[in-house]
Amino acid sequence: MHPAGRFFNVIVLALMPAWATAQPDYEVVERVTLRETIHLDGVIEAVQQSTVSAQTSGTVQSLPFDVDDSVTAGELIVQLEDSEQRSRLRQAQAGLEEAEAALVDARQRFNRIEAVHERGLVSRQEFDQARNNLAAARARVERASAAVSEAQEQLSYTRVVAPYGGILTERHVEVGEAVNPGQPLLSGLSLEQLRVVVDLPQKYAELARTERQAQVTLADGRVLETGEMTFYPYANPQTHTFRLRMRLSEPNGSLFPGMLVKVSVPVATREALWVPASSLIQRSELRAVFVLDDQDQPGLRQVRTGVRDNGRLEILAGLSEGERVVTNPSVLVGSERLNPLERTGEESNP
């Protein structure tokens, strides 16, 4: 006998303690479409992450929050010393009051001249001059009002508030430090909107872009619900990969930027034979299943297996479509009802 056949028979005898007599369950071998996927490492990142910069000059007076602190939208995060801005505001308000008083005087003068002009007691030149003075006074009020608005805005810039709720990740200034417009103050991110980014190999990019399907899984096996999928229209020149981005629909407070997740992306489809994974018997190098013949008698058949998927097992060789495999092989181990062994690709040699 060929050595491989002798080894197979020894393995089978080891599977046959005489104790199982129950009736086996079976399922029919099916040929279905297999969707091949690749599994990549993805990274969770925040959709909203930004650095707040100064919009006016001043000295940092207080920093109510530190790195890693949580803040709510609109909460004060930096207070600048505001004495200069308040002084400019008072000056602008005084200028506005002066311009408004001048407007009142110009209007009164125009009304008097207009009344006597109708009776022909003043010249046309005096009437035009009074009207022009009134228009100029109105313009000065508008200019003074704009100056007040600008001063108020500059004063508001001394109070830096959080643009959205989230976590402070970096502090760029300290209390007592002088800052100028455009200088970074604090960086932060929001935990309310998260997304997953993954780099997809170039050879899979076209099919993935067409199928637009992907599954994101945590280390504990939990599948995350994803939303809109975005493919970057250019490749990384160093890695030749395309970036894929997916919005997470339910961050639920347990996910944080920087976490690694598994991303499964379908890249191909093919026909394959499937059996329940519970039907497989595996001992060392042996992989086999029990197959029922036309008389419902089980025989052990060596098989070559492929991938597993949701409790199913792909069969690459050893079975044909429509054959019946036992799904609870433990009840047959050692049963005297077994037919002689069926072996694929093995024959006895003299």
Secondary structure, 3 states (H helix, E strand, C coil): CCHHHHHHHHHHHHCCCCCCCCCCCEEECEEEEEEEEEEEEEEEEECCEEEEECCCCEEEEECCCCCCCEECCCCEEEEECCHHHHHHHHHHHHHHHHHHHHHHHHHHHHHHHHHHHHCCCCCHHHHHHHHHHHHHHHHHHHHHHHHHHHHHHHHHCCEEECCCCEEEEEECCCCCCEECCCCEEEEEECCCCEEEEEEEEHHHHHHHHHHCCCEEECCCCCEECEEEEEEEEEECCCCCEEEEEEEECCCCCCCCCCCEEEEEEEEEEEEEEEEEHHHCEEECCEEEEEEECCCCCEEEEECEEEEEECCEEEEEECCCCCCEEECCHHHCCCCCCCCCCECCCCCCCC
